């Protein structure tokens, strides 16, 4: 961009060099930078018009009005109609531009009407897209009342198919809801059983701990009592032994 800017400031507007630099900038934006709208603006500003660049940029950015305006300057009406039919077909198939479904249909139909004068194909595209109101409007606008009955029949067929599809979806939904309700009930029952089992296991665990504590206390009491009894008995025996020893000792002295 800096080189292009320097070149545009060096050469006066309208000179051959100035125009050449603008063409180069437009080509860079179109081919390298993927900015067709900006490139189209640059090409349209040139005098004389850079028609090839205008057409390529307009086609790349989907500006079909500009594209066909310049096509008709270079081509005959028949050639333009053939090109328009090909582009309308590409748009309808989604191979041209990032459009919504409705935009795709409307763009292709507009091209068929404006540059191909193909009313039948335009109305058929609208009917296929279930845009029956627009199809009827165009048929009446183009004085093609003979197509109105066909549009009405197509709308009725579409309505019946939609109603059938709706009923099938409603039945499927009811069946799915019933199955879902059964699954939810089974899950609740399983959860209830699991909760009861957990509570029983908790009670058993508490009972086991209580029993162990009681047994331990009883064992401790018995042990303490036994130790106390043994100690007391030992003391008695010791006292008695000492007493006997002393008495025996005294008697011995007396005998001496």
NORNORVEN-V455671 format. One line per field, one symbol per residue. burial: # if it has 24 or more other C-alpha atoms within 12 Angstrom, else .. Layout:
BEGIN
burial = ???
END
This chain:
BEGIN
burial = .......#.........#############.....#########.#...##.############.######........##.###.###.##...##......#############.##########.####.###.##.......##..#..##.....................................................................................................
END
